[in-house]
Amino acid sequence: MNKIIKKFVLLLSCVIFSLQAEDKTLYVYLDADLSNHKESSQAIQKGIEVAFSDINNEIDGYKIAFKYLDHRGNVIRSKRNYQAFLKDPNALVIYSGIHSPPLIKNRDFINENKALTLVPWAAAGFITRYPSKENWIFRLSIDDSRAGSTIIDYAMTQQQCKKPHLLLEKTPWGDANLKTMSAALKSHGIEKHGISRFSWSVKAKGAAIAIDEIVNAKSDCIVLVSNAVEGAVIVNEMLNLPNEKRLPIVSHWGVTSGNFHEIIPYERRKDLELNFIQSCFSFTNPQQSPFANAVFSQLVAHSKGKITEPADLKSAVGFIHAYDLTRLLIQAIKQTGLTGNIATDRNAIRLALENIDKPIQGLIKTYIKPFAEFNLEANKNAHEALNPDSYCMGSFGKNDEILISHE
């Protein structure tokens, strides 16, 4: 009987080993808010998937599959998602979503545990500046340490603001923008300016009080740092004022991350000046390159009828950034190859991202050496694929599409 059991155990071990040997699937994770900001998360998912579909979801003999985890904007839940990623022996890389706080709070954990992280949206400057050359977070998105001046410059020059008021969410993201925007205002000769803060899930009454205080202080424009949920509440309260009391709003791009355009439809928002920062590409641009047209055709096919024209793609910047970032990831993998040892492969890809050796065509631009070895003193922007030359301002169109201004 013991011999039979031993033979069975040996046979079972062989079967398990054979299945493991044949399991050549690697997983790309996304840790994002799939509940409250699902539009932006879904846009990021589409960007990743369409880019991998370019290579038939296979690379270096491995199939690529996807796992999407919901942190609901909670930093503790985000850490748990990262722990699940780190326990998965086939998890290659993890993308983040729109929220900066989970990445800010967990930055040390991410780097100490060598969790290769790609950021296609979250903007807080702190995220990519871990003080070590072994930095595991790479971003292709707007960087708040440099975006604040773009937003303020637009408010001061295009909107002709004389007395701007900063209305910022009460988070580390808002804290970072307070610092950079105040410095930008100072460069325009404004030493003192109004500042108001609000919490996540601000309600109509709180937003109305803040708006009334800003209007009564004789401010002539609002600079807003908010995500879509809170932004819709704030803008709705502004629209409840008579036309003559409404102030122009120059916003960070968080308002494009969810269903803001549905809560504040065109017929309601058309009488309000609302502009927000974006990167300088959109499928709604009047001139599209053959490359962009081909990518959009892929997106249409991938969506199986849900997207047929540019206005159908909500939170489009999530798709655009994730698509470009995934093309850089694919090039890094091609340069280094895959061994099947996940720790070895993650580190090799990290190093390859810092040494991409050929120009890579993207939607926003052609990327030439987009990343480099991080050095806080000598090259603090080493893990930023975009710079302010790729920052523009945008607005919502009649069909809820995002229109980019190149002024």
C-alpha positions in Angstrom: 0.0 0.0 0.0 2.8 2.4 0.9 4.4 1.7 -2.5 1.2 2.6 -4.3 0.9 5.8 -2.3 4.5 6.7 -3.1 3.9 6.1 -6.8 0.7 8.2 -6.7 2.5 11.0 -5.0 5.4 10.8 -7.5 2.9 10.8 -10.4 1.0 13.7 -9.0 4.2 15.7 -8.5 5.2 15.0 -12.2 1.7 16.2 -13.3 2.0 19.4 -11.2 5.5 20.1 -12.5 4.4 19.5 -16.1 1.5 21.9 -15.7 3.7 24.5 -14.1 6.2 24.1 -17.0 3.5 24.6 -19.5 2.0 27.6 -17.7 3.8 30.4 -19.6 1.3 33.1 -18.7 2.4 36.4 -17.1 0.0 38.8 -15.6 -0.2 42.6 -15.9 -2.0 44.0 -12.9 -3.9 47.3 -12.4 -4.5 48.7 -8.9 -7.1 51.5 -9.3 -10.4 52.8 -8.2 -12.8 50.6 -10.2 -15.8 51.7 -8.1 -15.9 55.5 -7.9 -13.8 56.4 -10.9 -14.5 53.5 -13.2 -14.4 55.5 -16.4 -10.7 56.4 -15.9 -9.8 52.9 -14.8 -11.6 51.4 -17.8 -9.8 53.8 -20.1 -6.4 52.7 -18.6 -7.4 49.0 -19.1 -8.2 49.6 -22.7 -4.9 51.4 -23.3 -2.9 48.5 -21.8 -4.9 45.8 -23.7 -4.9 47.5 -27.1 -1.1 48.0 -26.8 -0.6 44.4 -26.0 -2.9 43.4 -28.8 -0.4 44.9 -31.2 1.8 41.8 -30.3 -1.1 39.4 -30.0 -0.7 39.3 -26.2 2.4 37.3 -26.5 6.0 38.2 -25.9 9.2 36.2 -25.7 7.3 32.9 -25.6 4.9 34.1 -22.8 1.2 34.9 -23.0 0.1 38.1 -21.4 -3.1 38.3 -19.3 -4.6 40.9 -17.0 -5.8 41.2 -13.4 -7.7 44.3 -12.3 -7.9 45.1 -8.5 -10.1 47.7 -7.0 -8.7 49.9 -4.2 -11.7 52.3 -4.2 -9.4 55.2 -3.4 -8.3 53.6 -0.2 -4.6 53.5 0.6 -4.8 50.5 2.9 -6.7 48.5 0.3 -4.2 49.5 -2.3 -1.4 48.1 -0.2 -3.3 44.8 0.1 -3.6 44.7 -3.7 0.2 45.2 -3.9 0.7 42.4 -1.5 -1.4 40.1 -3.7 0.7 41.2 -6.7 3.9 40.4 -4.9 2.7 37.0 -3.9 1.8 36.1 -7.5 4.8 34.2 -9.0 3.5 35.2 -12.5 2.9 38.9 -11.9 5.2 40.9 -14.0 4.2 44.6 -13.6 1.5 46.6 -11.9 -0.2 49.8 -13.2 -1.8 52.5 -11.0 -4.9 54.6 -11.6 -5.9 58.2 -11.1 -5.3 58.5 -7.3 -2.0 59.8 -6.0 -2.5 59.2 -2.3 -2.1 55.4 -2.5 1.2 55.8 -4.3 2.4 58.5 -2.0 1.5 56.6 1.1 2.9 53.3 -0.1 5.9 54.5 -2.1 8.4 53.1 0.4 6.7 49.8 0.5 6.6 49.6 -3.3 10.3 50.3 -3.7 11.4 48.2 -0.7 9.5 45.2 -2.2 10.7 45.8 -5.7 7.2 46.1 -7.2 7.6 47.3 -10.7 5.0 50.1 -11.0 3.9 52.0 -14.1 1.8 55.2 -13.6 -0.4 56.4 -16.5 -2.4 59.0 -14.5 -1.6 59.9 -10.9 0.2 63.2 -10.9 1.7 64.0 -7.5 5.4 64.8 -8.0 6.6 62.8 -4.9 5.6 59.5 -6.5 8.5 59.0 -8.9 11.2 60.6 -6.7 12.2 57.8 -4.4 15.7 58.8 -3.2 17.6 55.8 -4.6 18.9 54.9 -8.0 16.9 51.6 -7.6 13.6 53.4 -8.2 10.7 51.0 -9.1 8.1 53.6 -10.2 7.9 55.0 -13.7 5.4 57.6 -14.9 4.0 58.6 -18.3 1.6 61.3 -17.2 1.5 64.9 -16.0 3.8 65.7 -13.1 2.4 68.1 -10.5 5.8 69.5 -9.7 5.8 71.0 -13.2 2.0 71.1 -14.0 1.0 73.8 -11.5 2.8 76.5 -13.5 1.1 75.5 -16.7 -2.3 75.8 -15.0 -1.5 79.1 -13.4 0.0 80.5 -16.6 -3.2 79.7 -18.4 -5.3 81.3 -15.7 -3.2 84.5 -15.7 -2.6 84.9 -19.4 -5.5 83.3 -21.2 -8.2 83.9 -18.6 -6.7 87.3 -17.6 -7.2 86.5 -13.8 -6.2 89.3 -11.5 -7.3 87.8 -8.2 -7.3 84.0 -8.5 -8.4 81.7 -5.7 -7.0 78.2 -5.1 -9.7 75.6 -4.3 -7.9 72.4 -3.5 -8.8 69.0 -2.2 -7.5 68.2 1.3 -5.1 65.5 0.4 -1.4 65.2 -0.3 -2.2 65.8 -4.0 -3.8 69.1 -3.0 -0.9 69.9 -0.7 1.6 69.4 -3.5 -0.4 71.7 -5.8 -0.7 74.4 -3.1 3.1 74.6 -3.1 3.7 74.6 -6.8 0.8 76.9 -7.7 1.6 79.4 -5.0 5.2 79.5 -6.4 3.8 80.0 -9.9 1.5 82.8 -8.7 4.5 84.5 -7.1 6.3 84.5 -10.4 3.3 86.4 -11.8 3.7 89.0 -9.0 0.9 87.6 -6.7 2.3 87.2 -3.2 -1.0 86.7 -1.4 -4.0 84.8 -2.8 -7.1 83.0 -1.5 -6.9 79.4 -0.5 -9.8 77.0 0.3 -9.7 73.3 1.0 -12.3 70.6 0.8 -12.5 66.9 1.7 -13.3 63.9 -0.5 -17.0 63.4 -0.8 -17.7 67.1 -0.2 -21.5 67.7 -0.2 -23.5 70.4 -1.9 -23.8 72.5 1.2 -20.0 72.5 1.9 -19.3 73.3 -1.8 -21.9 76.1 -1.8 -20.3 77.7 1.3 -16.9 77.6 -0.3 -18.1 79.1 -3.6 -20.0 81.9 -1.8 -16.9 82.8 0.2 -14.8 82.9 -2.9 -17.3 85.1 -4.8 -17.7 87.4 -1.8 -13.9 87.8 -1.5 -14.1 89.4 -5.1 -11.9 86.7 -6.6 -12.2 86.7 -10.4 -11.4 83.0 -11.1 -11.0 79.7 -9.4 -8.0 77.3 -9.8 -9.4 73.9 -8.9 -7.7 70.7 -7.9 -10.3 68.0 -7.7 -11.3 64.6 -9.0 -14.6 64.2 -11.0 -16.9 63.3 -8.1 -16.1 66.4 -5.9 -15.5 68.5 -9.0 -19.1 67.9 -10.2 -20.5 69.0 -6.8 -18.4 72.2 -6.8 -19.2 73.1 -10.4 -22.9 72.4 -9.9 -22.9 74.9 -7.0 -21.2 77.5 -9.2 -23.8 77.0 -11.9 -26.5 77.5 -9.2 -25.4 81.1 -9.0 -26.7 83.8 -11.3 -24.7 84.2 -14.6 -23.2 87.5 -13.4 -21.7 85.9 -10.3 -20.2 82.8 -11.9 -16.4 82.7 -12.1 -14.2 81.0 -14.7 -12.7 77.7 -13.4 -9.2 76.6 -14.4 -8.8 73.0 -13.2 -6.5 70.1 -12.8 -7.5 67.1 -15.0 -9.2 65.2 -12.2 -12.6 66.4 -13.4 -12.1 64.2 -16.5 -11.6 61.1 -14.5 -15.2 60.0 -14.0 -18.8 60.8 -15.0 -18.5 64.6 -14.5 -19.8 65.1 -18.0 -22.9 63.2 -17.2 -23.6 64.9 -13.9 -22.9 68.3 -15.5 -24.2 67.8 -19.1 -23.4 70.2 -21.9 -26.6 72.1 -21.7 -25.9 73.0 -18.1 -22.1 73.6 -18.3 -22.1 75.6 -21.6 -22.5 78.9 -19.8 -19.5 78.3 -17.6 -15.8 78.8 -18.6 -14.2 75.5 -17.6 -10.7 74.5 -18.8 -8.3 71.8 -17.5 -4.8 70.6 -18.1 -4.2 67.6 -20.4 -1.4 66.1 -22.4 -1.2 67.5 -25.9 -2.9 64.6 -27.8 -6.5 63.8 -28.3 -8.3 61.7 -30.8 -10.5 64.7 -31.3 -7.6 66.8 -32.6 -8.5 68.0 -36.2 -5.3 66.5 -37.6 -4.6 62.8 -36.9 -1.5 60.9 -38.0 -1.8 57.6 -39.8 -0.4 56.0 -36.6 -3.2 57.6 -34.4 -5.8 56.5 -36.9 -4.6 53.0 -36.8 -4.6 52.9 -33.0 -8.1 54.2 -32.9 -9.2 51.6 -35.4 -7.7 49.0 -33.0 -9.6 50.5 -30.1 -12.9 50.4 -32.1 -12.4 46.7 -32.8 -11.3 46.0 -29.2 -14.4 47.7 -27.8 -16.8 45.5 -29.9 -19.2 48.3 -30.9 -19.1 50.3 -27.6 -16.7 52.9 -29.1 -17.2 54.0 -32.7 -16.0 57.6 -32.6 -13.7 59.7 -30.4 -16.4 61.2 -28.2 -17.3 57.6 -27.1 -14.0 57.3 -25.3 -14.4 58.6 -21.8 -11.4 59.7 -19.6 -9.5 59.4 -22.9 -6.2 60.5 -21.3 -6.1 57.3 -19.4 -6.2 55.3 -22.6 -3.6 57.6 -24.3 -1.1 57.4 -21.5 -1.6 53.7 -20.8 -1.2 52.9 -24.4 2.1 54.9 -24.8 3.4 53.6 -21.5 2.7 50.0 -22.5 4.6 50.4 -25.7 7.6 51.5 -23.7 7.1 48.4 -21.5 7.0 46.1 -24.5 10.2 47.6 -25.9 11.9 47.1 -22.5 10.8 43.5 -22.4 12.1 43.0 -26.0 15.5 44.4 -25.0 16.0 42.3 -22.0 14.0 39.1 -22.7 12.2 37.0 -20.1 13.7 34.2 -18.0 10.6 33.0 -16.1 12.2 34.1 -12.8 9.8 36.9 -11.9 12.2 38.8 -9.6 15.0 38.6 -12.1 12.6 39.7 -14.9 11.1 42.6 -13.0 14.6 44.0 -12.3 15.8 43.5 -15.8 12.7 45.3 -17.2 13.3 48.2 -14.7 16.9 48.6 -16.0 15.7 48.3 -19.6 13.1 51.0 -19.1 16.0 53.3 -18.0 17.9 52.3 -21.2 15.4 52.1 -24.0 17.7 52.0 -27.0 15.4 53.0 -30.0 12.8 55.7 -30.7 9.3 54.4 -29.8 6.3 55.9 -31.6 3.5 56.9 -29.3 0.3 58.9 -29.5 1.6 61.9 -27.7 5.0 61.9 -29.3 7.9 59.7 -30.4 9.8 58.7 -27.2 13.6 58.9 -27.3 15.2 57.6 -24.1 12.1 58.5 -22.1 13.6 57.3 -18.8 17.0 57.2 -17.2 18.7 56.0 -14.0 17.2 58.0 -11.2 19.3 60.5 -9.2 17.5 62.9 -6.9 20.3 65.5 -7.2 21.4 65.2 -10.8 18.3 64.0 -12.6 15.1 64.1 -10.5 12.9 63.8 -13.6 14.6 60.6 -14.7 11.4 58.5 -14.3 9.1 61.0 -16.1 8.4 60.2 -19.7 6.6 63.6 -20.4 7.8 67.1 -19.8 5.9 70.5 -19.9 6.3 70.6 -23.7 3.6 67.9 -23.7 1.2 69.8 -21.5 -1.8 71.6 -22.9 -5.1 72.9 -21.7 -8.4 71.4 -22.8 -12.2 71.7 -22.4 -15.3 69.6 -22.9 -17.1 69.7 -26.2 -20.8 69.4 -27.0 -20.6 65.6 -27.2 -18.5 65.4 -23.9 -15.4 64.9 -25.9 -12.2 66.6 -24.7 -10.9 69.3 -27.0 -7.3 70.3 -26.7 -6.1 73.9 -27.0 -2.7 74.4 -28.5 -2.5 78.1 -27.7 
